[in-house]
């Protein structure tokens, strides 16, 4: 079975479209990874801030208890 010029052009067009779609999918996957990483870092920062606030409140409670005992 021999390939005519039209068949080769169709094959090349199909391969170019396939390559482009793979490229777009790879970019989308990287963007999704970046967004997930960024949101997890933001959550870590919020957790750290809340932890610091809790520590400060514990210190204030201890001071108030000492003041109340005196």
PLY file of the C-alpha trace (Angstrom):
ply
format ascii 1.0
element vertex 70
property float x
property float y
property float z
element edge 69
property int vertex1
property int vertex2
end_header
0.00 0.00 0.00
1.61 3.24 -1.10
0.94 6.63 0.42
-0.20 9.44 -1.83
0.84 13.05 -1.24
-2.53 13.83 0.32
-2.18 10.99 2.81
1.25 12.22 3.92
-0.08 15.76 4.39
-2.99 14.46 6.43
-0.63 12.39 8.58
1.68 15.38 9.19
-1.31 17.58 10.07
-2.58 14.95 12.49
0.85 14.64 14.15
1.21 18.43 14.48
-2.22 18.71 16.09
-1.40 15.81 18.43
1.91 17.44 19.45
0.16 20.76 20.09
-2.48 19.09 22.28
0.21 17.29 24.29
1.99 20.62 24.78
-1.21 22.33 25.99
-1.97 19.45 28.38
1.57 19.61 29.81
1.26 23.37 30.42
-2.13 22.91 32.11
-0.71 20.19 34.36
2.15 22.46 35.43
-0.24 25.33 36.15
-2.44 23.06 38.27
0.61 21.83 40.23
1.75 25.42 40.82
-1.68 26.54 42.05
-1.92 23.56 44.44
1.57 24.25 45.78
0.81 27.93 46.27
-2.47 27.26 48.07
-0.82 24.72 50.39
1.91 27.26 51.23
-0.78 29.84 52.04
-2.51 27.31 54.31
0.79 26.62 56.08
1.27 30.34 56.67
-2.24 30.70 58.07
-1.70 27.73 60.36
1.58 29.22 61.58
-0.09 32.59 62.25
-2.89 30.92 64.19
-0.37 28.94 66.21
1.48 32.16 67.11
-1.78 33.81 68.14
-2.63 30.84 70.36
0.77 31.05 72.05
0.30 34.78 72.67
-3.16 34.17 74.15
-1.77 31.45 76.42
0.84 33.89 77.72
-1.82 36.53 78.33
-3.98 34.01 80.22
-1.03 33.01 82.40
-0.32 36.69 83.18
-3.97 37.27 84.05
-3.96 34.23 86.34
-0.84 35.54 88.10
-2.42 38.97 88.48
-5.58 37.42 89.85
-3.64 35.35 92.38
-1.82 38.42 93.65
0 1
1 2
2 3
3 4
4 5
5 6
6 7
7 8
8 9
9 10
10 11
11 12
12 13
13 14
14 15
15 16
16 17
17 18
18 19
19 20
20 21
21 22
22 23
23 24
24 25
25 26
26 27
27 28
28 29
29 30
30 31
31 32
32 33
33 34
34 35
35 36
36 37
37 38
38 39
39 40
40 41
41 42
42 43
43 44
44 45
45 46
46 47
47 48
48 49
49 50
50 51
51 52
52 53
53 54
54 55
55 56
56 57
57 58
58 59
59 60
60 61
61 62
62 63
63 64
64 65
65 66
66 67
67 68
68 69
